[in-house]
Amino acid sequence: MEFKLPDDALGLLSPAQTDLVPGEEGNVIVSVETYALAVPLVQPLADSTAALKSWIVPVVEIRTADGRVGTGISGVHCGPELLCHVIDQYYAPALVGASSEDILGTWKRLYWLPTHWIGRAGVVHMALSMVDIALWDLAAQRAGVPLWRLLGGSADPIETYNTDGGWLNLSVAEVVRDVGSLIDRGWRRVKIKVGKADWREDTARVRAVRKAVGSDITVMADANQRWDLATAQRIMPVLAEAELDWIEEPVHADDLGAHQRLQAVGTVDVAAGESLYSYHAFAGFMAADALRVVQPDVTRLGGVTEWLQVAHQAAGRSLRLVPHAGDMMQVHQHLAGVVLSESPALLEFIPWTQDVFEERSVVNEGFAERPQTPGASTAVLKQAREKWQLKGVGRRTSND
């Protein structure tokens, strides 16, 4: 039996659709469709918390009366049906018939649905991100420009760093080989995974990579929350000795105090943000001087709207802004470098989903070229959907 949303489930803080300003007739939303793609990896990969054979891309397509389609995406290890269900069951009824032009108003309206009480972070908030990205995609299409230009960014290429050679399931010799191949292809910045059960293996890994690549290559490491505070404090001097640029998520993502203590005593920058889901959470970490590299992810925050809020906060504190790429850089290639900042723009590049989208990312000698097609570069290839769509996930909601 299909679940029906109660009539009173809109909540007091979300206005009724009849109270909304419709905007231009052609921009009224006529349908919302969700689905998900499971994109196989070339080889199985792992970090300290997850083992992957595929990367899953949940998708929402929002169609307007003028025939335009805005596409929003996320990126997950598992549970794409949960994100799609939030959109299908709770967000779609509040979207169909409303204007796609009112991006901020829609953000607030969806955020304050009763789902707020069960999902200010995680699945519900990530579903909001998908909708928000789709609305910004539509806005850029209407303007006839790529999203980065709509947001006021420059056309300059953006430097990237590559994570796709340093996975934790690879031996030290394999990591050294793979990182070397990335350097041969033009990357001057690479990231490796740490977080072994024995911390001494991590120190050996870091030292071996630094010795192999020399002093001219920038190296970062990511522990994916594996260490406790004592272990992280023990390892930090080795990371400094190896001249690491940053250590990412060294301890549990919610432990602000531990991040603060590590950053206060260490010379290696602490990076965090992929597991922070709101600008309020980021504001707390920044106010506490608990990190120097701010890593907002447009698929974890509430989309482009909230990502920009975090980016402005980071820039205002002269912190480095380096997005985490749950979207595999597809949307972030538009967002990097659109906020005035003292530090140069930098992007994470992982090539897992390049064959999903109509507009592939273009990277030359480690620098990402700005996309030129109007929109957010999120439109999905028909062939990709035919090959990789997960059965039984998602549905279409319309005013038909």
N, C-alpha and C positions, 0 to 999 in steps of 0.2 A: 504494500500500500504506500502510495506517495505521501511524503510528509507535507503538510500545508502550514505555511507561516501564519500564526495567529494574527487577527486584525489589529491587535493592540501591541504588536511586537516592534513597531517602529521606534518606540521610546519617546520620551518627552523632549530630548535634545535634538532629535532629527525631525525637521519639518515635513509635513505631509507633501506628497508630490504635487498636489493641487495648489499648494502655496508657492511653488517655484516659478521663477521667471523662465519662460521657455527659450528665449534667445531666437536666433535665426531659424526659420522653419526647416531648412535643409540640414541643420546641425542637430536636430532632435534624434535621440537614440531610438532605433527601431528594433534592434536585436542584440543579444549578447550570447556568444558561443564560447564554450571552454573545451579544451582537450589537452592531451599531454603526449610528448614524444620521449621515447627511451632511446637515446643515441649511444650505440655501442662504442666502447673505447678500443683503441688499437691493441692494448694489452692491459690486463688487470693492474690496478694501482691502489696504493694504500697510504694513509697518513697514520698518526698515532691513535685516531679514534674511528676510522672508517675504512672499509675495503670496497673498491668500486669496480664493476665490470661495465657500467654504463652511466651516463649522466642524463638525468631526467629534466625535461624542459616543459613545465606547465605553461599553457597558452590561453589567453583570452582575446577574442576578436569582437570589437564593438563596432557595429555598423550603424551609420547615420542615414537619414532620409535622402541625402544627396548621393548615396552610393559609396561613400568613403568607408574604409575599414581601418580602424586603429587597432594595433596589436600590442598587447602587453605580455611580458614573459617573466618567468622566475627560473630558478635552478635549484634542484634538490637531489638528495641521495635516495629519498623514499617519500611515500605519502602524497604523490601529486593529486590523488583523488580528494584529499582533504582540502587543498587549496581550491580546487575546482568546485567542490561542494559548497564552500562558503560563498563563492561568487554566484553559483547557480541558485542556491536556496535563499540567500539573504541579500546579496548585492544586486543581482539582476532585476528583481522586482522593483527596486528603488532606482534603477537606471533607465529601464525602458520607458520611453515617453518624456524623459527629462532632456535638458540640453547638454551637449557634450562640451560646450564652451565654458561652463562654470567649473573650472578645474578645482579651485580652492574650496568653493562651496560644496562640491561633490565630495571632496576629501573629508571635510568636516562632517557632512551628513552621514557618510558611510562609517566613519570612525565612531560616531556617537550612536550608532545602532546598538541594541542590546548585546550584540556580539562583543562589544567593548569590554564587557564584564568577564568574558572568557578568553579574550585574545588580544590584549594590548601589546603582546609580543608573539612571535611564532606564526602559526598557520594563518590566523585571521588577519594579522597585520601584513603578512606576505601576500595574501589575496588582495588586500587594499593596494599594495604596490603594483600588482599586475594591472588593476583597473587604472590607476593613476598614470602608469607608463603608456597605456593605450590612449588615454585622453591627451597626453602630451604629444604622442605620435600623430593624432588627428590635428592638433593645433599646428604642428609644423607642416603637415600636409596642406592645411588650409592656407597657410602663409606662403606655401610654395618653396620652402627652404628646409635644409637639414636642421635637426633639433639644435645642434651646437650654435648655428647661426641665429636661430630664433632667441637663444639664451644670451647672445652677445659675445660668444667665444671668438677667438682668432682662428685663422686658417692654418696656423703653424702646426707641423707634425708634432705628436706627443711621444716622448720617450716611453718605452715599455721595459718591464723586467719579466723574465720568463721563469715560471715555476715547473714547467713540464719536463724537467730532467732530474729533479731531486727527491723523488718519492721514497717513502720510508721502507717499502717492501724491496727496494733495490739494494744490492750490496754496495759497500763503499766503492769498490772498483767500478761497478755499473754506474753509480752516481757520478764519479769522476769522468767516466767516458761520456755520459749523456750531457753533463754540464759543458764538457769540452766541445761537444758537437753544437750546442747552442751558441757558444762563443764563436765558433767557426762560421756560423750563419749570421753573425753581426751583433748579437746581444752583448752588452757590456755590464749588464746587471742580471743576476740569477738568484733564485731562492731555493733552498733545500729544506727538507723536512727533518725534524728531530723529534724526540719523544720516545726513545726506546725504553724498555723496562729497566735496563741498567744504564744509568746516566753516563757511565764511562764510555759506552758505545757512542753516545752523542758527541762527547768531546773528541773522540777519535775521528768521527765523521767530519766534524767541522774543521779540524786541523788538516785532514787529508785533502779536503776540497780547497782550502786556502793554499796549501802547498802546491797543488796541481795547477791552479789557475793563476797564481802569482798575485802581485800586489795591485795591479792595474784594474782588476775586475771587482766590481762591487758585489758582495755576497750578503744575503739575508738568510735568516733561519726562522722556521715556524714550528712551534711545539704543539699547536692545536690543543692547548689547555692541559697537557699531559703532566706537567711537573707540579709538585707542591711547592710552597714558598721556600722551604729549606733546600730542596734540590735546585731550584732556580738560583738561589743565592750562591750555592756551591759552583754552579756552572758559569755564572756571569763573568768571572775573571777570565775564563778560557775563551769566551766569546769576544771579550775585549782584546785579548792577546791575538786572536785570529782576525781582528779588525772587522768584525761584522757590522753592517750598517744598522740593522735592527734585529730584535728578537720579537716574534709575533706570538700573541696569546701564550705567554710562558706559563700562566696559571689559570685557574678557573675564570671564565669570562666575567662572572658576576662579582668576583672578589676585588672590589675597588681598592681596599686597603693593601692587599698584597702587590697589586700593580704599582700603587703609590710608593711602597717601600722599596721595590726593585728599582723604580726610576730614580728615586732620591739618592741611591748609593751607587748606581751603575753608570758607566760611561757609554754603554751600548743603549741606543734608544729602544724604548718599549713601544710596540705597535699593537693596536687592538681596534676592534670595531665590527668585525664580521658577525659577532654574536650579540651586538647591541642593536635594539630594534626601535629606538625612538630618539628624537633630538634631546629629550630630557635626560636619557641615560648618558648620551655623549656629553651633555653639558656637565653632568656630575663628574665624569672622569676628567674632563678638561679642567674644571675648577679645582680639582684635587691634585693637579699636576701629576696624574697617574700614567700619562703616555705622552710621547712626543710625535708619534706617527699616527694620524687619525685615519681609520679605514672604513668609511661608510660604504655600505653596499645597497644599491638602489633596489635590489630584490628582497632585502631584509627590512629596510626602513619602509616607510609608506610611499615608495616611489620617488619620482623626480622631485615632487613638491617638498618632501621632508628631507631628501638628500641635499637639496640646496640650502635648507636651513642649517644643517650640520656643517656643510662646507663653509658657510659664512662665519659660523662660530669658530671653526678651526683657523680660518684665515685671520680673523680678528685677534686671535691669541698667538699668531706667528708660528703655528704648528704646521708640520708637513701634512698635506692632504693626499693620500694614496688609496684610491678605492679598492676594496676587495671585490673580486670579479665573479660573483655567483652567476652573473649573466655571460661569463666568458668574454667580457669586454664589449659586448654588442651595443649596450646602451651607454656604458661608461666612456666609450670613445667620443661620445657627444658631450658628456658632462665634465670631463677633465679639462681644466684650463678655462672655465667660464666664470670663475670667481677670482677676484683680485687677490693675489697672494704673493708673499715674498719668496716662497720656494717654487721651483719649477714644477710643472705638472708631470706626473708619473702614473703609469697604468700597469696593472697586472695582465699578462697575456697567457692564456691557456687555450689551445686551438681545438678543443673537443667538439664544438658545435658549429664550426664554420660551414658545414654542408647543410645546415638547417635553413639558413636565411637567404632571401633573395639577394641581399647585399652583403657580401663577405667583407670581413675586415681586411685591410691592406696594410701590411707591415714590411718596411724595407730597412735593413740594417738596424733593426731594433726600434725603429720609429714608426708609429701608427699614423697613416694618412687620415685626414678628416674625411668622413663620408660626404657624398655630394647629392644623393637622392633625397628629396623632401621626406621628412619624417624622422623616426628614431631608429631606423635600420632593423626593425623587428619583424617585418613581414616574412612569413614562413613560406618556403618553397612548397608547391603542391606535391612534388615528388618526395620531399622529406616527410610530409604527413602520410603519404601512401605507404612509405617504407617503415616508419617508426611509431605510428600512432598506437597508443595503448588502448586496447579494447575495454569498453565499459567505463571509461573515465570521461566525465564531462557531458554537456548537453547544450542545446540551443534554446534560448528564451526569447520570445518576440511578442509584438503586439498584434500579431495576425489572429 
